[in-house]
Amino acid sequence: MKRTIVHTLVIGVFAATATACVPAVPTATPDTQATVDAAVAATGTAQAAVQATIDAAVEATDAAEPTATPAESEATHAATPTPAPADDETAVSETTGVSEEELAAMIDQAVADAVVATEDCTDATAQAAADEAITQEELEMMAAYLADAEAAIAYADELAALYDDLYGELATETVALLLAIEEDLSSMAETLTAIDALLQEVSTAIEQGSALAEQTLAQLETAAQAASTKAAEVQAQTQDWLPALQAELEDRAAAALAVQADNVATNRRAALQSAFEYLDAVRGGLADGKVSRDELANIAQLGANASAGLSAQGGPQLGALAGSIEDITAQIARGQVGQARASLGNLESSLGAWR
């Protein structure tokens, strides 16, 4: 399936619109024209809303300069993500609202919604084809269900692409599972494409007033069964997704905190300098909204050094900040970028009087 890597700004938008982006599944009987019209309109509106959100996010993020001064950066850390950042400095830091685990949960829900929408589509298709005659109303209802399913799959795929962009380098085991889910989503989308092509044949036959070929009806039932089978496979594939992610997050945090100091300050001045070096490394790592494996390793090492230095040389006040450094390192390792930014601002405020 074609995947679009959405810039980091989109994550806040999706958090605010997760339930609105996936269109509601039609629930009325196939012979109700008003319901059909409403379903089609809702699908088009939802798809347009998703695309408009993505386009606006990409445009805003592409225009951003990830070089804000420390004061400007910290001013945006606690801000609530919004679809349209007010200036360039805020555009890069609008991922503060959603953690790696929360984004994974959004993906899990989006995939579940795609499965349900696909099953509804296949049920409607199989039922319509079973009586060997398809009416215009049934055709329009099937088309509405099909559009819902395709939109739901596209939304899940966008979120998966975003996760891969933000955490693909760190979450190696989890991403492998996610790629398998994406492959199944792609296969499910292909079965829906087959249904779409057959519906075009049905539409042509209805327009011409000719009888439907038995082969077309049989192919519709076969395509519906294939899509239903793929939906079941996707559902089974997602069962290990969130548990695996949660385990990987904890392992990643434990590994980062297990790093031993290799350069412990011998006086208070050196301890403070070590702490400020840590601040700079974290700020640099978070500048683009994601942390690479090398950046995390560097942050973990500088954090271990700074924490050890403050504990040994900082006295009661500065020594208490060693725990804050460890908390930030763990938050970054767990993909809690927003929390890490907020904690970083608090740490910098605490250290500010000593600069």
Contacts in CASP RR format, 6 or more apart in sequence:
PFRMAT RR
TARGET T0000
AUTHOR 0000-0000-0000
METHOD contacts of the structure
MODEL  1
MKRTIVHTLVIGVFAATATACVPAVPTATPDTQATVDAAVAATGTAQAAV
QATIDAAVEATDAAEPTATPAESEATHAATPTPAPADDETAVSETTGVSE
EELAAMIDQAVADAVVATEDCTDATAQAAADEAITQEELEMMAAYLADAE
AAIAYADELAALYDDLYGELATETVALLLAIEEDLSSMAETLTAIDALLQ
EVSTAIEQGSALAEQTLAQLETAAQAASTKAAEVQAQTQDWLPALQAELE
DRAAAALAVQADNVATNRRAALQSAFEYLDAVRGGLADGKVSRDELANIA
QLGANASAGLSAQGGPQLGALAGSIEDITAQIARGQVGQARASLGNLESS
LGAWR
1 153 0 8 1.000
1 157 0 8 1.000
1 182 0 8 1.000
1 185 0 8 1.000
1 186 0 8 1.000
1 189 0 8 1.000
3 157 0 8 1.000
3 160 0 8 1.000
3 161 0 8 1.000
3 182 0 8 1.000
4 54 0 8 1.000
4 158 0 8 1.000
4 161 0 8 1.000
5 161 0 8 1.000
5 162 0 8 1.000
5 164 0 8 1.000
5 165 0 8 1.000
6 54 0 8 1.000
6 57 0 8 1.000
6 58 0 8 1.000
6 158 0 8 1.000
6 161 0 8 1.000
6 162 0 8 1.000
6 165 0 8 1.000
7 57 0 8 1.000
7 58 0 8 1.000
7 61 0 8 1.000
7 62 0 8 1.000
8 61 0 8 1.000
8 92 0 8 1.000
8 94 0 8 1.000
8 95 0 8 1.000
8 162 0 8 1.000
8 165 0 8 1.000
8 166 0 8 1.000
8 288 0 8 1.000
8 289 0 8 1.000
8 290 0 8 1.000
9 57 0 8 1.000
9 58 0 8 1.000
9 60 0 8 1.000
9 61 0 8 1.000
9 81 0 8 1.000
9 85 0 8 1.000
9 91 0 8 1.000
9 94 0 8 1.000
9 95 0 8 1.000
10 53 0 8 1.000
10 54 0 8 1.000
10 57 0 8 1.000
10 58 0 8 1.000
10 158 0 8 1.000
10 162 0 8 1.000
11 81 0 8 1.000
11 94 0 8 1.000
11 95 0 8 1.000
11 97 0 8 1.000
11 98 0 8 1.000
11 103 0 8 1.000
11 162 0 8 1.000
11 166 0 8 1.000
12 81 0 8 1.000
12 94 0 8 1.000
12 95 0 8 1.000
12 97 0 8 1.000
12 98 0 8 1.000
13 53 0 8 1.000
13 56 0 8 1.000
13 57 0 8 1.000
13 81 0 8 1.000
13 83 0 8 1.000
14 21 0 8 1.000
14 53 0 8 1.000
14 98 0 8 1.000
14 106 0 8 1.000
14 158 0 8 1.000
14 159 0 8 1.000
14 162 0 8 1.000
15 81 0 8 1.000
15 97 0 8 1.000
15 98 0 8 1.000
15 102 0 8 1.000
15 106 0 8 1.000
16 81 0 8 1.000
16 83 0 8 1.000
17 49 0 8 1.000
17 53 0 8 1.000
18 106 0 8 1.000
18 109 0 8 1.000
18 110 0 8 1.000
20 46 0 8 1.000
20 49 0 8 1.000
21 46 0 8 1.000
21 49 0 8 1.000
21 50 0 8 1.000
21 53 0 8 1.000
21 155 0 8 1.000
22 46 0 8 1.000
22 110 0 8 1.000
22 113 0 8 1.000
22 114 0 8 1.000
22 117 0 8 1.000
22 151 0 8 1.000
22 152 0 8 1.000
22 155 0 8 1.000
23 39 0 8 1.000
23 42 0 8 1.000
23 43 0 8 1.000
23 44 0 8 1.000
23 45 0 8 1.000
23 46 0 8 1.000
23 47 0 8 1.000
23 147 0 8 1.000
23 148 0 8 1.000
23 151 0 8 1.000
23 152 0 8 1.000
24 39 0 8 1.000
24 42 0 8 1.000
24 148 0 8 1.000
25 116 0 8 1.000
25 117 0 8 1.000
25 120 0 8 1.000
25 145 0 8 1.000
25 148 0 8 1.000
26 35 0 8 1.000
26 36 0 8 1.000
26 38 0 8 1.000
26 39 0 8 1.000
26 120 0 8 1.000
26 141 0 8 1.000
26 144 0 8 1.000
26 145 0 8 1.000
26 148 0 8 1.000
27 35 0 8 1.000
28 35 0 8 1.000
28 36 0 8 1.000
29 35 0 8 1.000
30 36 0 8 1.000
30 124 0 8 1.000
30 127 0 8 1.000
30 128 0 8 1.000
30 135 0 8 1.000
30 137 0 8 1.000
30 138 0 8 1.000
30 141 0 8 1.000
31 135 0 8 1.000
31 137 0 8 1.000
31 138 0 8 1.000
32 137 0 8 1.000
33 137 0 8 1.000
33 140 0 8 1.000
35 141 0 8 1.000
36 137 0 8 1.000
36 140 0 8 1.000
36 141 0 8 1.000
36 144 0 8 1.000
39 141 0 8 1.000
39 144 0 8 1.000
39 145 0 8 1.000
39 147 0 8 1.000
39 148 0 8 1.000
40 140 0 8 1.000
40 143 0 8 1.000
40 144 0 8 1.000
40 147 0 8 1.000
43 144 0 8 1.000
43 147 0 8 1.000
43 148 0 8 1.000
43 151 0 8 1.000
44 147 0 8 1.000
44 151 0 8 1.000
46 151 0 8 1.000
47 147 0 8 1.000
47 151 0 8 1.000
47 154 0 8 1.000
50 151 0 8 1.000
50 154 0 8 1.000
50 155 0 8 1.000
50 158 0 8 1.000
53 83 0 8 1.000
54 158 0 8 1.000
56 83 0 8 1.000
56 84 0 8 1.000
57 83 0 8 1.000
60 84 0 8 1.000
60 85 0 8 1.000
60 91 0 8 1.000
61 91 0 8 1.000
61 92 0 8 1.000
63 88 0 8 1.000
63 91 0 8 1.000
64 85 0 8 1.000
64 88 0 8 1.000
64 89 0 8 1.000
64 91 0 8 1.000
64 92 0 8 1.000
65 88 0 8 1.000
65 89 0 8 1.000
65 92 0 8 1.000
66 92 0 8 1.000
66 287 0 8 1.000
66 288 0 8 1.000
67 287 0 8 1.000
68 76 0 8 1.000
68 88 0 8 1.000
68 89 0 8 1.000
68 92 0 8 1.000
68 93 0 8 1.000
70 283 0 8 1.000
70 348 0 8 1.000
72 89 0 8 1.000
73 89 0 8 1.000
73 93 0 8 1.000
73 283 0 8 1.000
74 344 0 8 1.000
74 345 0 8 1.000
74 348 0 8 1.000
76 89 0 8 1.000
76 90 0 8 1.000
76 93 0 8 1.000
76 96 0 8 1.000
77 93 0 8 1.000
77 96 0 8 1.000
77 338 0 8 1.000
77 341 0 8 1.000
77 342 0 8 1.000
77 344 0 8 1.000
77 345 0 8 1.000
78 96 0 8 1.000
78 341 0 8 1.000
78 342 0 8 1.000
79 90 0 8 1.000
79 93 0 8 1.000
79 94 0 8 1.000
79 96 0 8 1.000
80 96 0 8 1.000
80 97 0 8 1.000
81 94 0 8 1.000
81 95 0 8 1.000
81 96 0 8 1.000
81 97 0 8 1.000
81 98 0 8 1.000
82 94 0 8 1.000
85 91 0 8 1.000
85 94 0 8 1.000
92 287 0 8 1.000
92 288 0 8 1.000
92 289 0 8 1.000
93 286 0 8 1.000
93 289 0 8 1.000
93 341 0 8 1.000
95 166 0 8 1.000
95 289 0 8 1.000
95 337 0 8 1.000
95 338 0 8 1.000
96 337 0 8 1.000
96 338 0 8 1.000
96 341 0 8 1.000
96 342 0 8 1.000
97 338 0 8 1.000
98 106 0 8 1.000
99 334 0 8 1.000
99 335 0 8 1.000
99 336 0 8 1.000
99 337 0 8 1.000
99 338 0 8 1.000
99 339 0 8 1.000
100 163 0 8 1.000
100 166 0 8 1.000
100 167 0 8 1.000
100 171 0 8 1.000
100 245 0 8 1.000
100 249 0 8 1.000
100 334 0 8 1.000
100 335 0 8 1.000
100 336 0 8 1.000
100 337 0 8 1.000
101 245 0 8 1.000
101 246 0 8 1.000
101 249 0 8 1.000
101 334 0 8 1.000
101 335 0 8 1.000
101 336 0 8 1.000
103 159 0 8 1.000
103 162 0 8 1.000
103 163 0 8 1.000
103 166 0 8 1.000
103 167 0 8 1.000
104 163 0 8 1.000
104 174 0 8 1.000
104 241 0 8 1.000
104 242 0 8 1.000
104 245 0 8 1.000
105 242 0 8 1.000
106 159 0 8 1.000
107 156 0 8 1.000
107 159 0 8 1.000
107 160 0 8 1.000
107 163 0 8 1.000
107 178 0 8 1.000
107 241 0 8 1.000
108 238 0 8 1.000
108 241 0 8 1.000
108 242 0 8 1.000
110 152 0 8 1.000
110 155 0 8 1.000
110 156 0 8 1.000
110 159 0 8 1.000
111 156 0 8 1.000
111 181 0 8 1.000
111 185 0 8 1.000
111 234 0 8 1.000
111 238 0 8 1.000
112 235 0 8 1.000
112 238 0 8 1.000
113 152 0 8 1.000
113 155 0 8 1.000
113 156 0 8 1.000
114 149 0 8 1.000
114 152 0 8 1.000
114 153 0 8 1.000
114 155 0 8 1.000
114 156 0 8 1.000
114 185 0 8 1.000
114 188 0 8 1.000
114 234 0 8 1.000
115 231 0 8 1.000
115 234 0 8 1.000
115 235 0 8 1.000
116 152 0 8 1.000
117 145 0 8 1.000
117 148 0 8 1.000
117 149 0 8 1.000
117 151 0 8 1.000
117 152 0 8 1.000
117 153 0 8 1.000
118 149 0 8 1.000
118 152 0 8 1.000
118 153 0 8 1.000
118 188 0 8 1.000
118 192 0 8 1.000
118 227 0 8 1.000
118 228 0 8 1.000
118 230 0 8 1.000
118 231 0 8 1.000
119 228 0 8 1.000
119 231 0 8 1.000
120 145 0 8 1.000
120 148 0 8 1.000
120 149 0 8 1.000
121 142 0 8 1.000
121 145 0 8 1.000
121 146 0 8 1.000
121 148 0 8 1.000
121 149 0 8 1.000
121 192 0 8 1.000
121 195 0 8 1.000
121 224 0 8 1.000
121 227 0 8 1.000
122 195 0 8 1.000
122 224 0 8 1.000
122 225 0 8 1.000
122 227 0 8 1.000
122 228 0 8 1.000
122 231 0 8 1.000
123 224 0 8 1.000
123 228 0 8 1.000
124 138 0 8 1.000
124 141 0 8 1.000
124 142 0 8 1.000
124 145 0 8 1.000
125 142 0 8 1.000
125 145 0 8 1.000
125 146 0 8 1.000
125 195 0 8 1.000
125 220 0 8 1.000
125 221 0 8 1.000
125 223 0 8 1.000
125 224 0 8 1.000
126 220 0 8 1.000
126 221 0 8 1.000
126 224 0 8 1.000
126 225 0 8 1.000
126 228 0 8 1.000
128 134 0 8 1.000
128 138 0 8 1.000
128 139 0 8 1.000
128 141 0 8 1.000
128 142 0 8 1.000
128 220 0 8 1.000
129 217 0 8 1.000
129 218 0 8 1.000
129 220 0 8 1.000
129 221 0 8 1.000
129 224 0 8 1.000
130 221 0 8 1.000
132 212 0 8 1.000
132 214 0 8 1.000
132 217 0 8 1.000
133 212 0 8 1.000
134 202 0 8 1.000
134 206 0 8 1.000
134 212 0 8 1.000
134 217 0 8 1.000
135 206 0 8 1.000
136 206 0 8 1.000
139 199 0 8 1.000
139 202 0 8 1.000
139 203 0 8 1.000
139 206 0 8 1.000
142 195 0 8 1.000
142 199 0 8 1.000
143 199 0 8 1.000
146 192 0 8 1.000
146 195 0 8 1.000
146 196 0 8 1.000
146 199 0 8 1.000
149 192 0 8 1.000
150 189 0 8 1.000
150 192 0 8 1.000
153 185 0 8 1.000
153 188 0 8 1.000
153 189 0 8 1.000
153 192 0 8 1.000
156 185 0 8 1.000
157 182 0 8 1.000
157 185 0 8 1.000
157 186 0 8 1.000
160 178 0 8 1.000
160 181 0 8 1.000
160 182 0 8 1.000
160 185 0 8 1.000
163 171 0 8 1.000
163 175 0 8 1.000
163 178 0 8 1.000
164 175 0 8 1.000
164 178 0 8 1.000
164 179 0 8 1.000
165 290 0 8 1.000
166 289 0 8 1.000
166 290 0 8 1.000
167 174 0 8 1.000
167 175 0 8 1.000
167 290 0 8 1.000
167 335 0 8 1.000
168 175 0 8 1.000
169 292 0 8 1.000
169 293 0 8 1.000
170 252 0 8 1.000
170 291 0 8 1.000
170 292 0 8 1.000
170 293 0 8 1.000
170 296 0 8 1.000
170 335 0 8 1.000
171 245 0 8 1.000
171 248 0 8 1.000
173 244 0 8 1.000
173 248 0 8 1.000
174 241 0 8 1.000
174 244 0 8 1.000
174 245 0 8 1.000
174 248 0 8 1.000
177 237 0 8 1.000
177 240 0 8 1.000
177 241 0 8 1.000
177 244 0 8 1.000
178 241 0 8 1.000
180 237 0 8 1.000
181 234 0 8 1.000
181 237 0 8 1.000
181 238 0 8 1.000
181 241 0 8 1.000
184 230 0 8 1.000
184 233 0 8 1.000
184 234 0 8 1.000
184 237 0 8 1.000
185 234 0 8 1.000
187 230 0 8 1.000
187 233 0 8 1.000
188 227 0 8 1.000
188 230 0 8 1.000
188 231 0 8 1.000
188 234 0 8 1.000
191 223 0 8 1.000
191 226 0 8 1.000
191 227 0 8 1.000
191 230 0 8 1.000
192 227 0 8 1.000
194 223 0 8 1.000
194 226 0 8 1.000
194 227 0 8 1.000
195 220 0 8 1.000
195 223 0 8 1.000
195 224 0 8 1.000
195 227 0 8 1.000
198 216 0 8 1.000
198 219 0 8 1.000
198 220 0 8 1.000
198 223 0 8 1.000
199 220 0 8 1.000
201 213 0 8 1.000
201 216 0 8 1.000
202 212 0 8 1.000
202 216 0 8 1.000
202 220 0 8 1.000
205 211 0 8 1.000
205 212 0 8 1.000
205 213 0 8 1.000
205 216 0 8 1.000
249 333 0 8 1.000
249 334 0 8 1.000
249 335 0 8 1.000
250 334 0 8 1.000
252 296 0 8 1.000
252 333 0 8 1.000
252 334 0 8 1.000
253 330 0 8 1.000
253 333 0 8 1.000
253 334 0 8 1.000
255 300 0 8 1.000
255 333 0 8 1.000
256 296 0 8 1.000
256 299 0 8 1.000
256 300 0 8 1.000
256 329 0 8 1.000
256 330 0 8 1.000
256 332 0 8 1.000
256 333 0 8 1.000
257 300 0 8 1.000
257 326 0 8 1.000
257 329 0 8 1.000
257 330 0 8 1.000
257 333 0 8 1.000
259 297 0 8 1.000
259 300 0 8 1.000
259 301 0 8 1.000
259 303 0 8 1.000
259 304 0 8 1.000
260 304 0 8 1.000
261 304 0 8 1.000
261 305 0 8 1.000
261 307 0 8 1.000
261 308 0 8 1.000
261 309 0 8 1.000
262 301 0 8 1.000
262 304 0 8 1.000
262 305 0 8 1.000
263 274 0 8 1.000
263 305 0 8 1.000
264 305 0 8 1.000
264 308 0 8 1.000
264 309 0 8 1.000
264 312 0 8 1.000
265 271 0 8 1.000
265 273 0 8 1.000
265 274 0 8 1.000
265 305 0 8 1.000
265 308 0 8 1.000
265 309 0 8 1.000
265 310 0 8 1.000
265 312 0 8 1.000
265 313 0 8 1.000
266 313 0 8 1.000
267 313 0 8 1.000
268 313 0 8 1.000
268 314 0 8 1.000
268 315 0 8 1.000
268 318 0 8 1.000
270 309 0 8 1.000
270 313 0 8 1.000
271 306 0 8 1.000
271 309 0 8 1.000
271 310 0 8 1.000
271 312 0 8 1.000
271 313 0 8 1.000
271 314 0 8 1.000
271 318 0 8 1.000
272 318 0 8 1.000
272 351 0 8 1.000
272 354 0 8 1.000
272 355 0 8 1.000
274 302 0 8 1.000
274 305 0 8 1.000
274 306 0 8 1.000
274 309 0 8 1.000
274 310 0 8 1.000
275 306 0 8 1.000
275 310 0 8 1.000
275 318 0 8 1.000
275 321 0 8 1.000
275 325 0 8 1.000
275 347 0 8 1.000
275 351 0 8 1.000
276 351 0 8 1.000
276 355 0 8 1.000
277 302 0 8 1.000
277 306 0 8 1.000
278 299 0 8 1.000
278 302 0 8 1.000
278 303 0 8 1.000
278 305 0 8 1.000
278 306 0 8 1.000
278 325 0 8 1.000
279 344 0 8 1.000
279 347 0 8 1.000
279 348 0 8 1.000
279 351 0 8 1.000
281 295 0 8 1.000
281 298 0 8 1.000
281 299 0 8 1.000
281 302 0 8 1.000
282 299 0 8 1.000
282 328 0 8 1.000
282 332 0 8 1.000
282 340 0 8 1.000
282 344 0 8 1.000
283 344 0 8 1.000
284 295 0 8 1.000
285 291 0 8 1.000
285 292 0 8 1.000
285 295 0 8 1.000
285 299 0 8 1.000
286 332 0 8 1.000
286 337 0 8 1.000
286 340 0 8 1.000
286 341 0 8 1.000
286 344 0 8 1.000
289 337 0 8 1.000
290 337 0 8 1.000
291 299 0 8 1.000
291 332 0 8 1.000
291 335 0 8 1.000
291 337 0 8 1.000
296 332 0 8 1.000
296 333 0 8 1.000
299 329 0 8 1.000
299 332 0 8 1.000
300 329 0 8 1.000
300 333 0 8 1.000
303 325 0 8 1.000
303 326 0 8 1.000
303 329 0 8 1.000
306 322 0 8 1.000
306 325 0 8 1.000
307 322 0 8 1.000
307 323 0 8 1.000
307 325 0 8 1.000
307 326 0 8 1.000
308 322 0 8 1.000
309 322 0 8 1.000
310 318 0 8 1.000
310 319 0 8 1.000
310 321 0 8 1.000
310 322 0 8 1.000
310 325 0 8 1.000
311 319 0 8 1.000
311 322 0 8 1.000
318 351 0 8 1.000
318 354 0 8 1.000
321 347 0 8 1.000
321 350 0 8 1.000
321 351 0 8 1.000
324 343 0 8 1.000
324 346 0 8 1.000
324 347 0 8 1.000
324 350 0 8 1.000
325 347 0 8 1.000
327 343 0 8 1.000
328 340 0 8 1.000
328 343 0 8 1.000
328 344 0 8 1.000
328 347 0 8 1.000
331 337 0 8 1.000
331 338 0 8 1.000
331 339 0 8 1.000
331 340 0 8 1.000
331 343 0 8 1.000
332 340 0 8 1.000
END
